[in-house]
Amino acid sequence: MGRAVFIWFVLLCQFWEARLLGGKEPEWHGEKAFKWAELDVPKEGKNGFTLLTPEQTGITFTNSLYEKAGAANRVLYNGSGVAAGDYDNDGLPDVYFCSLNGRNALYKNLGNWKFKDVTREAGVSCDGQCCRGAVFADINGDGYVDLLVAVSGGGVICFLNDGHGKFANMTQAAGTASKFGSMTMALADVDGNGTLDLYVVNNRTDDIRDRGHVDIQLVRGKLTIPPLLKDRLLFMNGQLMEYGEPDVLLLNDGRGRFTPASWTDGMFLDEAGSKLTNAPLDWGLSAAFRDMNDDGLPDLYVCNDFWTPDRIWINDGQGHFRAIAKLALRNTSASSMGVDFADVDLDGNLDFFVVDMLSRDLRLRKRQLPAQTPMLLPVGEIENRPQIMRNTLFLNRGDGCYAEIANFGGLEASEWSWQPVFIDVDLDGYEDLLITAGHAKDVQDADAEALIRSRQRPGQGSAFVKGTQQTLTREEFTEELMQHMRLYPRLDMPIVAFHNLGNLKFQDITAAWGTNQRGVHHAIAMADFDGDGDMDFVVNNLGGVAGMYRNETSAPRVSVRLKGLPPNTQGIGSKIKLLNGAVPVQSQEVICGGRYMSGSDPLLVFAVGKAQREMSIEVTWRSGKTEEPYDDFDRQPLLPRKLSQLGPGVSWFDLDGDGHEDLIVGSGKGGQLAVYRNDGRGGFARIAEPPFNALATRDQTTVLGWRRSNGQALILAGSACYEDGLVVGSSVRQYDLAVKTINDSLPGQESSTGPLALADMDGDGNLDLFVGGRAVPGRYPEAAASRVYRGDGRRFQLDAENSRLLEKIGLVSGAVWSDLDGDGFPELILACEWGPIRIFKNRAGKLREATAELGLDKYTGWWNGVSTGDIDGDGRMDIIAGNWGLNNAYRATPEQPLKLYYGDLAGRGTVDIIETEYDPVSKAVAPRRSLTALSVALPFLRERFPTHRAFSEATISSVLGDQQTRVRETEINTLASMIFFNRGNRFEAVALPREAQLAPVFSVNVGDFDGDGHEDIFLSENFFANQPETPRLDAGLGLWLQGDGTGKLRAVPGHESGVKVFGEQRGAALADFNEDGRVDLVVTQNGAATKLFQNVTAKPGLRVRLTGPPGNPTGAGAMMRLKFGPHFGPAREVHAGSGYWSQDSSIQVLGTPEPPTQLWVRWPGGSTIITDVPAGARAVTVDRKGALAPAVAADSSR
């Protein structure tokens, strides 16, 4: 059986449940930012397609054109379109057909190639309209595709999807109606605001030649066009020519309401960059948006018929479309019908192909009259762009210029063609071609044309000139045209297929690929109608039943569908690459509409081939962000949970020195570090200029603000190598605001970066840096290495001695520097997975581990985050640590610890993992997971245990057998999140309240949230990225634990606190961002929006800002307490990295249950000061000598 993988890839990890009907429903697996399923494909197949009958599908739609109607308006012979899209979100693409005479039809896909006509129920019949093109597109960002229908003489009908199978005609509100003869629609986010804008190609409602008589004045012997027709007719080179109609670009406000862009206000520029003076009046047939020059912006190619030239508009990203340089293309097709794009030679540059009307048959070709008289080219003229009467294939040279090579490639002729579609039919990695073709009347037939001319009366050739003998009425003229049209033979053609041979050569393979059924094939839409991961297609035929073609290939493939953030919910304009498939790189762009009167379902299919290396997918979103789906379980199938979905972190730091705390939010790989400038009035503006417009090359962990001793602000961002596993590249990236660059000053290491924390560990006035090792890629749960770097106020240098102590310290998830013993030198406290909360005593900059002597070695767990605070008000820093909690399937006690065995059990050089638990029946340690799960990585277990029953009774000893010497083990005995009260020379362990045990806890933040003078705690919670068979842990909303000053804590419910965060909460940070004396909160979520909570009910406290030395200007590591008469309030420390990958504001808000009299501060190094607090002060700034700087009281009412 061929193997197909179908992927829903989702922007910012927003998952969308999908199901495929009409067969075995696939088993979906949730991963970081995407879901995947393995699909059933035919065991045997062939390259090509099978045309299914109406009896098989239930689709009986026929687009008919009455003979007289065609004679009265030749424009109608160009047919109508078809659209494919999943309008009801059931996972199966549906089909909508447009009709010239009669009603349109919507067919719902029932699965197994059965379709049901639901036109009336849906309300989209368009009775009485002459409909041309259609496309499904989500124009209002609600997650349901709407329906746009191009109408001759009516512009675009806009049907909004109500999400329940019905559509409402909202054309008037949408602003899409017009008087023009609209044909093809293409949608893209042209201005980068996230909305889908609409380009409407207009042709003509009718052709003036069909009127029979138009007054062309003969004035003083010169033919003159009457004023009423001056915008429609012109004389050119002695010939009377007719203009087409102006196309329309409609800009979307995000709610499905459109405003037409002006052609002459500067949005469209000519080749020289000047504004257009008039809208082009072209005979438009189709248009397509595509990023032609690989700058991330949608460019526009417009195919125009007759004498009007094709238009190629290059998007400059500044709100303009500029005509492509004159020499970029040396020629174009004369009667350009449709265009499509692909990298045909796999050189990384996008090529394109335009179809015309030249026949493949030499005999038929010799009978073809030219569509227009060839123009004589002036000698020496270089910058002109001749129109040639054949197909054109443009090879991208990579420098913005193209070579036309259709003759070289064997693609110069494909009959009277309408739309080319690049599709890899045989799934060899090279894009092949399907081309719809045919015409109801071969009006290029030279013999028929000669016969008609022989029957014309004298003067008929000058029917437009007043004073000739043309006296026929319009009705009579139409009748005569109808007689003439009967003399033209019908031009039935196949859907022409070309096989890409991989050397810029194409082979006609129409018969072999099953598309040789003859007819008048106009519009084509691609979709995977049967859910097997390859692209089928549907064709709207003129004068014949619509064609449904099933793709018969059994070759392995990967199918990708994007799920973007609203309003661009389908990720239109994004580019997807498959690496290491059938060829090294395959690349496609997600499009909407842009095919001749049609629109396809935005699914992309890639060839797997005989891939020997691990494949990967890279997505570049329209916004410029990139993502590469990564599956932790591919590298280590038996991981307990993913390690790639642990961020992001968040920090408060005054970057611009204006006194207001700015917000910094970390990013995943391919995203951008988000930095928001605080305007001091409670508002924020994102900084988009360098260096913050650069894409993150890896997942970012902790983000910290820091200043050099010269005052320059930097951001330190942990850079995790967990996914790529490479030592090259920095472990910490520095965003330098002064020079607007990103520096990789700290070397990479084998361990992937986790937490960062700054402190003045040696009391020299400069901040030093801890870099925690979270995991060794592919070697979980082997210990990772952490490092310490000494700072000199300008840069960081490795502290080799202290780093040796941390070389194999474990899997560090959280870190904080905190002075536990009150000597002025902060201890290093680490939250470790598969380990204890580790404490390293600090003696003037030299670390030694004191975990066991302080009693914390007894509590091993899956510790996530850690911070300190004076919870019981005794002036000592207590430790609060987030663990996995007690509301999950795991159980761990000191008597029956949870054990994990690991080593190279399968002999592949990898680390295999077996989780175990105590089995009370056998009173032995047994594997937790099933034989099915374990045998994926340990296939030998299938031989050792032939049945699932046998395995269910196995102990770890029988599973390991003689391999016990090849494994190591680790264990935990505590899953509860804890507080460790500092008792001087020991710690007292107390579990946090039961409400804090209902979900995994990540960030821990300490602050006085209600202003009562007692320290409170905030916990961020939840984790979703477990093993496939393990449910997500989602019982947390983010929890405020209210302290009473004695060490007791009360869980405050969300409806009381106002904090409700339903996703995977990660980093959290505290700051009084609006400077009202109340502590506010920001909480990040993995794959979802960051939440900012403003505190509105707390009693305002005293804002304290410390002014430290140049190397530590915010006083990181200092401890402070307010004195109220004879007694002190709780101690508070200034941390620069704590909780979980985050940084609280350095400006402390201290609760004031009564007016404070003094402020006590102990600075790093141990010096202390006591400063009087002015009566009524709301904010103070204190330097190392205890001097108060002038401070303005903030308005607590804000």
HELIX and SHEET records of a PDB file:
HELIX    1   1 LEU A   11  CYS A   13  5                                   3    
HELIX    2   2 PRO A   54  THR A   57  1                                   4    
HELIX    3   3 GLU A   67  ALA A   72  1                                   6    
HELIX    4   4 ARG A   74  ASN A   78  5                                   5    
HELIX    5   5 THR A  119  ALA A  122  1                                   4    
HELIX    6   6 THR A  171  ALA A  174  1                                   4    
HELIX    7   7 ILE A  208  ARG A  211  5                                   4    
HELIX    8   8 PRO A  227  LEU A  229  5                                   3    
HELIX    9   9 LEU A  362  ARG A  367  1                                   6    
HELIX   10  10 ALA A  406  GLY A  409  1                                   4    
HELIX   11  11 ALA A  446  ARG A  455  1                                  10    
HELIX   12  12 GLN A  460  SER A  462  5                                   3    
HELIX   13  13 ARG A  474  LEU A  487  1                                  14    
HELIX   14  14 ASP A  632  ARG A  635  1                                   4    
HELIX   15  15 ALA A  800  LEU A  805  1                                   6    
HELIX   16  16 LEU A  856  LYS A  858  5                                   3    
HELIX   17  17 LEU A  931  SER A  935  1                                   5    
HELIX   18  18 PHE A  940  ARG A  944  1                                   5    
HELIX   19  19 HIS A  948  SER A  952  1                                   5    
HELIX   20  20 ILE A  956  LEU A  960  1                                   5    
HELIX   21  21 GLY A  961  ARG A  966  5                                   6    
HELIX   22  22 ARG A  994  GLN A  997  5                                   4    
HELIX   23  23 GLY A 1054  SER A 1057  1                                   4    
SHEET    1   A 5 TRP A  28  GLU A  31  0                                        
SHEET    2   A 5 PHE A  34  LEU A  39 -1                                        
SHEET    3   A 5 ALA A   4  VAL A  10 -1                                        
SHEET    4   A 5 ARG A 557  LYS A 563  1                                        
SHEET    5   A 5 LEU A 604  ALA A 607 -1                                        
SHEET    1   B 4 PHE A  49  LEU A  52  0                                        
SHEET    2   B 4 GLY A 547  ASN A 551 -1                                        
SHEET    3   B 4 ASP A 536  ASN A 541 -1                                        
SHEET    4   B 4 HIS A 521  ALA A 527 -1                                        
SHEET    1   C 4 VAL A  82  GLY A  85  0                                        
SHEET    2   C 4 ASP A  94  PHE A  97 -1                                        
SHEET    3   C 4 ALA A 105  GLY A 111 -1                                        
SHEET    4   C 4 LYS A 114  ASP A 117 -1                                        
SHEET    1   D 4 CYS A 131  ALA A 137  0                                        
SHEET    2   D 4 ASP A 146  VAL A 151 -1                                        
SHEET    3   D 4 GLY A 155  ASN A 161 -1                                        
SHEET    4   D 4 PHE A 167  ASN A 169 -1                                        
SHEET    1   E 5 PHE A 258  PRO A 260  0                                        
SHEET    2   E 5 VAL A 248  ASN A 252 -1                                        
SHEET    3   E 5 ASP A 197  ASN A 202 -1                                        
SHEET    4   E 5 SER A 182  ALA A 188 -1                                        
SHEET    5   E 5 CYS A 592  GLY A 593 -1                                        
SHEET    1   F 2 GLN A 217  VAL A 219  0                                        
SHEET    2   F 2 LYS A 222  THR A 224 -1                                        
SHEET    1   G 2 LEU A 233  MET A 236  0                                        
SHEET    2   G 2 GLN A 239  GLU A 242 -1                                        
SHEET    1   H 5 PHE A 268  LEU A 269  0                                        
SHEET    2   H 5 PHE A 321  ALA A 323  1                                        
SHEET    3   H 5 ARG A 311  ASN A 315 -1                                        
SHEET    4   H 5 ASP A 299  ASP A 305 -1                                        
SHEET    5   H 5 TRP A 283  ARG A 290 -1                                        
SHEET    1   I 2 THR A 332  SER A 333  0                                        
SHEET    2   I 2 GLN A 387  ILE A 388  1                                        
SHEET    1   J 4 VAL A 339  ALA A 342  0                                        
SHEET    2   J 4 ASP A 351  VAL A 354 -1                                        
SHEET    3   J 4 THR A 392  ASN A 396 -1                                        
SHEET    4   J 4 TYR A 402  GLU A 404 -1                                        
SHEET    1   K 4 SER A 417  ILE A 423  0                                        
SHEET    2   K 4 ASP A 432  ALA A 437 -1                                        
SHEET    3   K 4 VAL A 496  ASN A 500 -1                                        
SHEET    4   K 4 PHE A 506  ASP A 508 -1                                        
SHEET    1   L 4 VAL A 585  GLU A 589  0                                        
SHEET    2   L 4 LYS A 575  LEU A 579 -1                                        
SHEET    3   L 4 SER A 616  THR A 620 -1                                        
SHEET    4   L 4 THR A 626  GLU A 627 -1                                        
SHEET    1   M 5 PHE A 684  ARG A 686  0                                        
SHEET    2   M 5 ALA A 674  ASN A 678 -1                                        
SHEET    3   M 5 ASP A 662  VAL A 665 -1                                        
SHEET    4   M 5 VAL A 650  PHE A 653 -1                                        
SHEET    5   M 5 SER A1142  GLN A1143  1                                        
SHEET    1   N 4 ASP A 699  ARG A 707  0                                        
SHEET    2   N 4 ALA A 713  ALA A 720 -1                                        
SHEET    3   N 4 VAL A 732  ASP A 736 -1                                        
SHEET    4   N 4 THR A 741  LEU A 746 -1                                        
SHEET    1   O 4 SER A 752  ALA A 759  0                                        
SHEET    2   O 4 ASP A 768  ALA A 775 -1                                        
SHEET    3   O 4 ARG A 787  GLY A 791 -1                                        
SHEET    4   O 4 PHE A 796  LEU A 798 -1                                        
SHEET    1   P 4 LEU A 811  SER A 818  0                                        
SHEET    2   P 4 GLU A 827  GLY A 835 -1                                        
SHEET    3   P 4 ILE A 837  ARG A 843 -1                                        
SHEET    4   P 4 LYS A 846  GLU A 849 -1                                        
SHEET    1   Q 3 LEU A 811  SER A 818  0                                        
SHEET    2   Q 3 GLU A 827  GLY A 835 -1                                        
SHEET    3   Q 3 GLY A 861  TRP A 862 -1                                        
SHEET    1   R 4 GLY A 865  GLY A 869  0                                        
SHEET    2   R 4 ASP A 878  GLY A 882 -1                                        
SHEET    3   R 4 MET A 978  ASN A 982 -1                                        
SHEET    4   R 4 PHE A 987  ALA A 991 -1                                        
SHEET    1   S 4 ALA A 924  PRO A 927  0                                        
SHEET    2   S 4 ASP A 912  ASP A 919 -1                                        
SHEET    3   S 4 LEU A 898  GLY A 903 -1                                        
SHEET    4   S 4 VAL A 967  ILE A 972 -1                                        
SHEET    1   T 4 VAL A1001  GLY A1007  0                                        
SHEET    2   T 4 ASP A1016  GLU A1021 -1                                        
SHEET    3   T 4 LEU A1039  GLY A1043 -1                                        
SHEET    4   T 4 LEU A1049  VAL A1052 -1                                        
SHEET    1   U 3 GLN A1065  ALA A1071  0                                        
SHEET    2   U 3 ASP A1080  GLN A1085 -1                                        
SHEET    3   U 3 ALA A1088  PHE A1093 -1                                        
SHEET    1   V 4 GLN A1148  LEU A1150  0                                        
SHEET    2   V 4 LEU A1102  THR A1107 -1                                        
SHEET    3   V 4 ALA A1179  ASP A1183  1                                        
SHEET    4   V 4 LEU A1188  ALA A1189 -1                                        
SHEET    1   W 3 HIS A1127  PHE A1128  0                                        
SHEET    2   W 3 MET A1119  PHE A1124 -1                                        
SHEET    3   W 3 ARG A1132  GLU A1133 -1                                        
SHEET    1   X 4 HIS A1127  PHE A1128  0                                        
SHEET    2   X 4 MET A1119  PHE A1124 -1                                        
SHEET    3   X 4 GLN A1158  ARG A1162 -1                                        
SHEET    4   X 4 THR A1168  ASP A1172 -1                                        
END                                                                             
